Amino acid sequence: MVRLHGDDYDALVQAMLLAAGLGTRLQPLTDLRPKPIVPVANRPLAAFAIEHLARSGVRTIVANTHPQPEKVESALKAVCPTQVELRFSREKTLLGTGGGLRKAHPWFDESQDSVIVVNGDTLFAPDLPRAYAEHHARGAVATMILRRTSDPERFGAIGIDAEGSVRTLLGTPNDDRVREVLMFTGVHILAPEAFEAMPESGCVIRSAYRHWVDTGAPVIGLVDESPWADLGTVSEYHRLNLELASGSFAWRGVEPRDGCILGGSIERPENIRRSVIGSNVHVGEGVVLDRCVVWPGSRVDRSATDAVITPKHRIELS
C-alpha cells in the first residue's frame, strides 16, 4: 500500500473544483447562498479547497457552477490567491461529476496534463504533490485519495489490493485480492486520457471508474490520513465551524482567539463564547451567544446556545 507524506514536487498543475451542487441537505442555508459560498469560519466554503490547491502548486483552477453562478464566481474570485487563475464552467442543467468534468476539460490550457479534482464542499488538505508524483510514476489513468473510517460504505467503499490498486467500487465486484476497504475522499487525479471515458452527464464513479476497474485499467488508491470534513447538513456545518473556532480542526490561516472567530464589528466580545461571528453583525445589549454561528449582516436580539443565525433564520440545534 502506498502512503502519502510530505515531500516537495515542483510541477505546476491544474485542478477542477466541483462547485455546481444544489446543497439541498444544507437548506435553508443554501436558500440564501449557494453551497460553495456558504460562510465557514467567515470565508466562503470553497475557499478552503482553493487555498490548499494554491499552496500545493496549482496555478489554474476550473470550477463548475450552476445555481446563482454570478454570485458564486464573484465571491470565489475575491478570495482566490493572486498566483492562481480561476476559470468557470457554467452548467445550465446539472451534469453530475462525470458530465461536469467532460464539459470543463476544454477550459484547461494543458490538455495533455493530468488534472487534480477536488470537492468544493470539503475541508481536506492531503499531500497533493506526493499524490501527483505517484500518479505519474505508476502510469495511472486515475488516482483516488482514500481514508480509513469505520463506515467506508457511507462515503463510497473502495477496495484496494496489497499494491494499492483499486479492485472494487461500492463493494463490487467480489475480488479476493482486496486487502482493505476505505472511503473515497472526493479528491482524485485524472490522466488526460481519462476524459475520453467521461459521460455527457452522470456520476464519474458509476461511469468512468466503473469501466476502468471492470476492464483492469490502472486505477490506484493512496491513503492520506489528513483531517477531513464534509459539510452535508446544518448540524455538520455548525459542528465544523465550532471545531475551527476551538482549534480542534486546524486549518492553516484560520486563527481562532479564545475559542472564537469574530468579525471586526463585534463590540462586546465578552458576551461571545465558543462561536463564529461574521462581519457587520449587531448583537443586542445583554445578549449572550454560546456555540453559535452567526452569518454576516445578522441582527441578534436574543441570547442563543447551539444555533446557526442568518439574516433570515434562527436554527437552534439540540
C-alpha positions, -999 to 999 in steps of 0.1 A, spaced: 0 0 0 13 35 -9 12 60 19 14 98 14 37 121 33 52 155 27 78 160 0 80 188 -25 71 183 -61 79 211 -85 52 205 -112 27 233 -116 -5 215 -121 -42 222 -129 -73 214 -110 -110 211 -112 -131 224 -84 -166 207 -82 -189 235 -71 -221 231 -90 -242 212 -64 -275 224 -51 -267 218 -14 -303 206 -7 -293 189 26 -279 222 38 -312 240 34 -323 265 45 -288 280 45 -284 274 8 -317 293 1 -296 324 9 -263 315 -6 -252 286 -29 -233 260 -11 -198 269 -24 -201 304 -8 -218 295 25 -196 311 51 -174 288 71 -150 305 97 -160 337 79 -148 327 45 -166 310 15 -167 273 19 -150 266 -14 -122 290 -5 -106 262 17 -102 239 -13 -89 268 -34 -63 278 -8 -50 242 -5 -47 238 -42 -28 271 -45 -4 260 -17 1 227 -35 14 244 -67 -18 246 -87 -19 276 -110 -51 270 -130 -84 261 -114 -116 255 -133 -147 255 -112 -181 244 -124 -211 264 -113 -249 261 -115 -271 279 -90 -266 317 -90 -233 314 -110 -226 352 -110 -228 353 -72 -206 322 -68 -180 334 -93 -177 368 -78 -173 355 -43 -146 329 -53 -127 354 -74 -125 377 -44 -107 350 -23 -86 333 -49 -48 338 -44 -33 361 -70 -9 334 -83 -39 313 -94 -61 318 -125 -97 308 -117 -119 300 -146 -156 289 -146 -176 263 -165 -213 271 -161 -238 243 -163 -273 253 -173 -285 219 -161 -266 198 -136 -244 174 -154 -231 153 -124 -195 148 -116 -187 130 -148 -206 153 -171 -191 183 -153 -156 171 -158 -163 165 -195 -177 199 -201 -149 217 -182 -120 199 -198 -117 224 -228 -111 252 -203 -77 238 -194 -48 251 -215 -27 220 -209 -50 193 -223 -22 167 -221 -15 172 -184 -33 154 -155 -60 172 -136 -65 172 -98 -102 170 -89 -115 183 -55 -149 189 -40 -158 224 -32 -177 214 0 -150 195 18 -122 206 41 -93 183 34 -56 191 29 -40 159 15 -4 158 2 -12 166 -34 23 170 -47 32 134 -34 -1 121 -49 6 138 -82 41 124 -84 29 89 -75 1 91 -101 27 98 -128 53 73 -116 27 45 -117 12 55 -150 -23 55 -136 -54 66 -156 -68 77 -122 -56 80 -87 -81 81 -58 -71 96 -24 -86 74 3 -90 75 41 -97 49 68 -130 51 85 -153 27 105 -180 32 79 -165 33 44 -198 24 27 -212 58 38 -187 76 16 -182 51 -12 -163 20 -3 -132 14 -23 -113 -19 -21 -76 -19 -28 -51 -47 -30 -17 -50 -14 -1 -28 -40 -27 -1 -37 -45 -9 -70 -83 -3 -68 -102 -36 -73 -137 -28 -61 -160 2 -62 -190 5 -39 -185 -31 -29 -184 -47 -64 -172 -69 -79 -162 -95 -54 -124 -98 -55 -102 -119 -32 -73 -96 -39 -88 -68 -18 -68 -62 14 -85 -31 27 -118 -12 22 -116 26 26 -136 57 19 -131 79 -11 -124 115 0 -136 130 -33 -101 140 -43 -86 123 -73 -62 128 -102 -71 121 -137 -47 114 -166 -55 132 -199 -69 101 -215 -94 97 -186 -116 124 -201 -124 102 -231 -144 80 -207 -164 108 -192 -202 107 -198 -222 136 -212 -239 136 -178 -238 114 -147 -216 102 -119 -179 98 -126 -177 68 -102 -206 48 -117 -195 55 -153 -158 61 -160 -144 45 -128 -168 15 -132 -154 9 -167 -118 13 -157 -120 -11 -127 -140 -37 -146 -116 -37 -175 -84 -37 -154 -72 -2 -163 -46 12 -139 -65 29 -111 -46 33 -78 -57 43 -43 -34 63 -20 -41 66 17 -39 100 33 -48 104 70 -51 142 70 -82 156 88 -113 155 66 -147 171 70 -177 172 47 -205 197 50 -237 179 42 -262 190 69 -268 221 90 -257 201 121 -224 192 104 -220 228 93 -225 240 129 -201 214 143 -173 222 118 -174 259 124 -171 253 162 -142 229 157 -124 255 136 -131 281 163 -118 258 191 -88 247 171 -97 210 173 -99 211 135 -68 230 125 -66 248 92 -37 269 80 -48 306 80 -77 301 104 -66 317 137 -92 314 165 -89 336 196 -102 324 229 -123 297 213 -139 322 189 -136 335 153 -150 371 154 -158 396 126 -144 431 130 -177 447 142 -182 429 175 -184 455 203 -187 432 233 -167 401 228 -170 391 265 -206 381 256 -195 358 229 -183 323 238 -171 294 216 -187 309 185 -181 321 149 -195 356 143 -194 373 109 -188 409 100 -214 436 103 -233 417 130 -254 435 156 -255 418 189 -281 434 213 -274 447 248 -272 418 272 -273 391 245 -250 361 252 -241 338 224 -225 304 232 -216 278 205 -233 299 178 -225 305 141 -238 339 131 -237 350 94 -225 384 82 -252 411 84 -273 394 110 -291 410 139 -292 390 172 -316 404 198 -320 372 220 -294 350 236 -287 317 220 -269 285 226 -261 259 198 -276 279 170 -270 290 134 -283 325 128 -285 342 95 -303 375 84 -333 353 77 -331 323 100 -325 312 136 -318 275 136 -315 260 171 -297 227 173 -300 202 202 
